[in-house]
Amino acid sequence: MKKISIVLLFLIFVSLSFAQDPGNPDTMWVEIGNPNIPSGGADVIFTIRFSTDNTGAGNDITGFAVPLSITNSNPSANPLLDSTVSSTFSTTAVGSFSFLSTAVPTNGGNPSIFPLQYVLGAVSFSSGITSGTYTFAFVKINLSDTTTLCIDTMTYQAQALEFNTFSVAIYTPEWENLCSQINIDSDPAGQDSLRIEVGNNAIPVKTGGDSKFIINLYTDNTGAGNGVAAFSVPLYITSSNPSANAVLDTTVSNAYQGTAVSGFDVLTTFVDGNGGDPSIFPLKYILEAVSFGSGLFSNKHTFAKISIHLEDTTTLCIDTMTIGATDLHVTTSNSISYTPSWKKLCGQWTFLQNPNVMQFTAFSPVNLVVIDPKNDSIGIDFNTILGGSTYDTTQDVNNDGEKDDVVKIPNPYVGDYEIKVIPVDTGHFSLGIRIDGNDQVFLASNVVIADTDTTFSYEAPVFVTLRGDVNKDTKRSLPDIIYLVNYIFKGGPAPDPLALGNVNCDKKANGTENVNLPDIIYMVNFVFKGGPPPCS
């Protein structure tokens, strides 16, 4: 089957006419994310990337032919290429193309005999790729020892490295090969790791907000000279939505304040490329920290914080990569460098919503129009607002014998709401707003109905998380209990808002939230004993 794929790819390309690149010369090159492996062996992953400035009708790239030559300097490394289509093209820019092909035409297709030839092809039968920088493929090779791997392009039969556009023009991009020495890590104990965690994943609708990532070091190093005293962390950050207008905060104070390395002797942040502009995505971001002291020993340590301002929803991805001569590594105080494990993280940022229901009630002969922070609205005979929202005229909420107008919005957006009161008769009206778990707030009480529409504005005090989730990690669990214990008995920070800790919904005599020992007991019963969930 692989031989058929090679022939098919070859026929597709040779039947097309050759032409020049529609713009400036496109480029394709090879990168490696982690040139070090643990002593037991592991995969190394090379990334084939390309950049194009093609624009205009018919100039999108719909076909790629990428024949590669891969060499290995140490047979004892026992290299084994993963030549599966899924491993090679998954999550890449061509992953959804109509035709994807991988083939090893040398040594009877055996992916463990080096040097070898590796032919990659991708064809789209519809639209292709336009101006930008993209990942074309991943080349994954398993190794059990140190070696030097080199990846270059070559000509397979008559097929050279070529791109082709929708208008059936073929051209050869500029190419940069790569040779990389693969080393055995020298971690003094078990393999350390750097992990990214999402600090928050929602922003306000109109004003936007900051997305937060936290990079933590997990190390088990002990003993003199084995403390982690230096970090080199090159990052590659992408945003899926240009309209989000992402801007990275590159200040040293934002990156390191309150972290385990804040007292290190040297702290730097640097955007590589695009003139250092932190608003042009994708971007390359380098974080480095050096201590002249003993460093960090066995524990979990926060290394850095990443803050990216967003104005719209988007998906942000953070991965490591080699930037120039800078690769991911940490160094001990006795100058032993090694590469911690790393895993790419992608997080989707949405607009802040309350997990509860917001209810607007008009008591009188009036109709309502409610406009949310995204300028969607709901009225008696129309609804463009969030799914599940309802306008009900069948209830007598205050039992006065008259039907009331009740608007319910599940999971409302955080922000300003505009409520229009539309007269349908003479008399008086009242307007109340209730969010689950809160007392009703009256914006108007027994007010004379005007001849024209009356507009009220209301900034809903919407919880951005559930009662009981006092640390706002979207879970109600042991850390929330500890948070309440620290607040009530040890002078720790208060829940924000305080109602998050008032899990039994009782109030003090003055009407304020009552957060005390019964709330801790309530949470213990809920988390560990199957008790009822916090009130709503």
N, C-alpha and C positions, 0 to 999 in steps of 0.2 A: 504493500500500500504506500509506503514512503517513497518508493521509486516512482510510482504513478504521480504522486504529489509533486515531485521535482519536475517531471516532464510537463505536467499541466502548468506549473508556474513558469517554466521556461517558454512554453508556447504562448502564454498570455503576454509575456514581455517581448519576445522577439517579433511578434506580429505588429508591434506598434512602431510609429515613426520616431526617430530621434530628434530632439530639439534642445534649445538652451533652457536653463533655469529661468522661470518667468521673472524673477527678481534678482537680488543679490545671491551669491552662492549659498545654498543650504549646506549645513554641516551635520555630520554624525560622528559620535565619539563614544568611548568606553569609560565607565567609572566603576570603582569598586567601593562598597560601603564599609567592609570590615576585612582588612588583610591579615587578621590574626584568628587562629583557631585554638580551642582548648587542647590539652594534651591527648585526649581521647579521639580527636578528629571531629570534623564538622563540615558543614557546607560553607563555601564562599560564594558570594553572589556578585556577579558583574552586571552592570546596568548599561544597556545600549540606549543612548539618548540622541535626539536630533533636534535641530532648530531650523525653522523655515520662516521666510517672510512673504510667502505666497498669498496673494489676495486677488480678488476679481473672479468673474465667472469663468469656470473651466480650469482654474489654476489650483484647485484643491488637490492634495495628494491622495490618490485612491489606490496606489500600488507600491509595494516595497519588495525589492529583491536584495537580500543581505547575505552573501556567502562569506563565511568566516573560516579562518585558519587558527587553531588553538594548539599551543605547544606547552609542554610540561618538562621542567628540568630534572625532576627527581622521580624515577619510576617507583621508588619505595613509598611515595606519597599515595600511590594507588588511586589516581584520580578517576572519578566516575561522573560523567556528564548526565544531568537530568534533561532529556530531550523531549519530554512530554509537552504538548501544546499548552495545556493548562498552566504548567509551571512557567513556561516561557512567556506567555502573552497575558495571563490573568492580571487585571487591573491596569493594563497599559493603554496607551492611546489607540491602539489598533485591536484591542481585545474584542470589540464588537464587529469587526470587519467580517465580510461574507465568507472569506476563504483564508485560513491560516494554516501554514505548513512549517514543519520542522523535520529535518532529515540529516542523518550522518551517512554520507555516501562512501566513506572510506572504511576499510577493514570489515566489509560485510555488514555495516551498520552498527558495529560494536562501539558503544559510547565509553568504553573503558580503555581503549587502545589509543595512546597519544604518540605523536601528533595526530590530530584528526581534523577533518573538514566538517563544518556545520552550516547548513544552508537554511536560512529563514526566509519565509515569504508571507506576505499579507496583501489581500486584494479586497477592496470594497466595490460592490456593484451599485452603490448609490453615492451619496456625498462622501467627501474625504476630509482631509485635515488642512487647515489654513494656518495663517501666521501664528507662531508661538514656539515654545520649547516643550518637548514632550519626551516621555519614555516609550521606546519602541519595543524593547524586549528585555527579559532577564536571562542571564546565563548562569545556571546554578551547577557548581562542581563540588562533589564531596571529596575531601582530602583527609588523609590520616597522618601526614607528616609535612614538614616544611618543604617548600618548593618555590619555583618561580613560574607563573603562568603568564603567557602572552596571548593576546587576542588581536588579530589583524584581519583585514579583508583580503580577498583574493578573487580570482576568476574561476568559477566552476563550469567546466565545459566552455560554452560560449557566454555564460551568464556572469556579468560583473555586478558590482554594487550599483544599484539604480533605483531612482524614484520615478513614478509616472503619475501624471495628472489626469483629471477627468477628461481633459481635451486631448488625451492620448499623446502627450508629449513626454518623452523619457529623457532624463539627464542623470548625471552622476554627482552626488554631493561631495563636498570635501570630507575627508576622513582623518580621524586621529586614533591611532592604535594605542594599546596600553600593555605594558609589562608590569606585573606586580609581584613582589616577593611576599610569600605567605609564611608567617612565622607562628611559632607556638607561644601562646600567652604565658606570662610569668607571674600570674596572680599568686600571691603567697599562700592562699587557702582555696576554698571553693570559689567558683567563678562569681565575681561581683556583677551587679546589673545596674543599669540606669533605666528608670521607668518613667514614662510620662503619665500624668493623671490630669483629668479635666477638673478645674476648680469650679466652673459654672458653665451652663450650656444654654443660657437664655438671656436676652437683652430686651430693654423697653422698646415699644413700637416706634414712637416718634423721635425720641432723642438718641436712640442707639445706646450702645454701652460697650464695656470691655469684656472680651472673652479672656478666660484665665486658664493657663496650663501650669502645672507644677512638675519639675523634674527632680526625682528622688534617687539618691544613691543607696543601694543595699550592699553592704560589705560585711564580711566576716573576718577581716584582717585583725590580727592581734600581734603583740610582740614588738620589741624595739625596732624601729626603722621601717615597719610595715604599714604605718598610717598613710592614708591617701592624702597627699600634700599638693597635688596639682591635677587640674582637669583641663582637657581640651575637647570641646563638644561642638562640632560643626553640624548645623541643622539645615534642612531644606523644608521650607514652609509653603504650602499652597492654599489658595482659596478658590472655591468653585464658582463663586458669584462675583463678577467685577462690580456689580451695583452695590455690594456691601461696603465698598470703599475701605477695605482693610488697611489699617495703619499700625505697624508694630512699634511698641514703646521700647526703644533701645537704650534708655538711660541706665547707667550702672546701678543707680539707687533702686530703680524699679526691679531690675533683674535679681539683685542679691540681698536687698534689705530683708532682715528677719530670717535669713537662711543660715545653714551651718557654715557657709564659707564667707559670711559677711565680714568676719574679722581677718580674712586672709590678707596677705601683704600686697598682692597684685590681683586686680579684678578688671576685666575688659569685656566689652561687647562690641561687635563689629558686623555691619552689613556688607557683604562682598558683592560687588557688581552694582550696576545701575546708579553709579555715583554715590552709593551709600544711601539711596532713597528708601526709607522703610515703608513706603506706600505702593511700591511696584512689586506685585506678586505674579509668579512665584519668586521667592527670594532666598538667599543664602545668608545664614546668620551664625556667627561664631561666638561662642561663650568660652572664656578661659579664666581660670583662677589658680593662683599659686600661693602657697604658704611656705615661709622659711622655717616653720616650726615642725612639730611632730605629725600634724595632719589628723585625719579622721579615722577612728577605729570602729570595730564591729558594732553595727547598728543601722537603723534607717536614718538617713540624713537628707534634708532638703538642699539640693544644690542650687537651683535657680527657679525663677518665676518668669513666665512669658505672658505678656499682656498685649492683646491685639484689639484695637477699637474697631467696632463694626457698626454700620448703619442699616444693615438688612440681614436677612437670614443667609446662611452659607454653610458649607462644609470646609473645615480647616483640617489639614493633615500636616503632621510634623514627623520627619524622618531624619536619620543621619546620613551623611555622605562625605566623601573626601573632597575638600575644597582646596585646590592647589596642593600644597604640601601638608595640609592640616587634616588629620583623620581623628576619629574618635579614640581617645585613650585617657587613662588616668596614670598617675605616677606616684610612687611611694616616696617617703622622705629619704630612703636610701637609694633613690634614683632608679628603681625598677618600674618600667612602663608596661602596661598591658591593656587590652581592650575589654571593657565590660560588655555583657550581653545587652542587647537593645531590641526593642520592638516598636515598629511604626505605630502611630496612633492617629486616627481620624475621628473628629467629633463634629456633629451637626448642631449648629446654633439656630435656635428658633426664637420667636418673640415670647416674652414672659406671659404666662397665663396662670390664673388661679385654678387650683384643682377642684374648687367648689362651684356652686351655682349662685349667680347674682340675679336678684329679682327686683323689678320695678313694679310698683302697684299704684294705680290711680284710683282714688275713691271718689267717684262723682261722674257726671255726664261729660267726660272728656275722653279723647283718644290720645295715644302717645306715639311719638317717633323717637327711638333711641339710636343714637349714632355713636359708634365705638371709636377707639383711637386710630383704627385703620380707615376711618371714614365709611365703613360699611354701616348699614342701618336696617332696622326692623320697624314696621308699622302694622296697622290692623289688616292691610291687604297686600303687603309685600315683605320680603325678607331676603337680604343679601348678606346677612351677618353670619357668624359661626354656625356650623352644622349642629342641629339639635336645639337651636333657639326656637322659642314658641311665643305666640301672642294669643292669650286666652281671655275670652269675654264671658265665660260661663260661671265664674266663681263669685261668691259673696264673701270676700275675705274678712270683713269686719262685722258681718252678721247684722247689717242695717236694712236688709230687705232689698238692696239694690245690687245689681251685678257690677263687678269691678273689672278694670283692665289690668291684666297681669302679664308682664313680659319676663321671661326667664332666659338667661344666657348661661349655658354650662361652660366651665373653663374660660371665663372672660379674660381678655387681654388686660394687662396692667396699663393704666394710663387714664386720660381724661375722657369722660363720657358726656355727651350733650343730649339732654332730654327735652323734646318739644311737646308742650301741652296744647292740644288742638281742641277748641271748644265745639261741642255739638248741641249744647243747650245752655240755659241760664242757671244760676245757682252758685254753689260753692264746691271746691275740690280740695283734696289733700293728695300729696305725692310722697310715697315712701320708698326707700331702697333698703334691701336686706341682702347680706352675703352670709351664706351658711356659717353658723357659729358666731355671728355678730348680731347685736340688737338692731332693730329697724331704725334707720335714720330718716327723718322727715325733712324734705326740702321745702315743702309747703304744707300748711295745716289750716284747713277751713278758709281758704282764700277765695275771694270773689272771682268768678270766671270772667276773664276779659273777652272783649269782642274779637281780638286777634290772637294768633298763636303766642304762647309764652314759652321762653326758652330758659332752661336751667342747666348749669354746668356742675359736674360732680367728678371729683377725682376719687375713684373707688379705692379704699384702703385694702387692696387685694393682697392676700397672702401669696407669696411666690412658691410656697411649698405647703405641706400638710402639717396640721397640729401634731406635735410629737417629734417632728423632724427638726429639732432645735439647732443642729449643726448644719442644716441645709445641704445634706449630701444625697437627698432624694430617697433616703431609707430611714425607717424608724427601728432602731436597733440599740445594742449595748452602748455605743458611743454617745447616743442621745441621753441615756440614763446617767452616764458619767458627767455629761455636760450639766445636767440639772443638779446633780450632787455638788459639783464644783460651784455652781451659781448660788445655791441655797445655803450651803454650809461652809464654803471656803472663799467666798468673795470673788468668784470667777465672773466672767462676762455674762450679762443677761441675754436671754433669747431676744432676737430682733426680727420681727416684732415680739413683744412679750407674750402675746397670745399663743405663740407656737409652743410655749412651755405649759400653758394652762390646758392640760389634756382632758380635764373633767369639766371644763367650761364654767367653773364657779367664779363669782365675782366678789370683790371686797365691798364693804358697805358703801363706799363712794363710787361704786360702779366700775372700778378699774380691774384689770386682770389679776387673779389671785394665783400665783405660782408658789407652791409650797410642798411639804413632805407628801401629802396625799397624791400629788401629781407623780412623784417618783414611784410610789407604791403602785399607782395605776399603770405606769409604763412597765414596771417589772412584771406585773401580772399579764400585760399584753404581750410583751416580748418573749417571756419564758414559760408562761402558764396557760396560754390560750385564752386570756381574758379579752374583754371587748376592746375594740380599737378606740383611739382617742376620739372625743366627740367632734362633731362637725358643725 
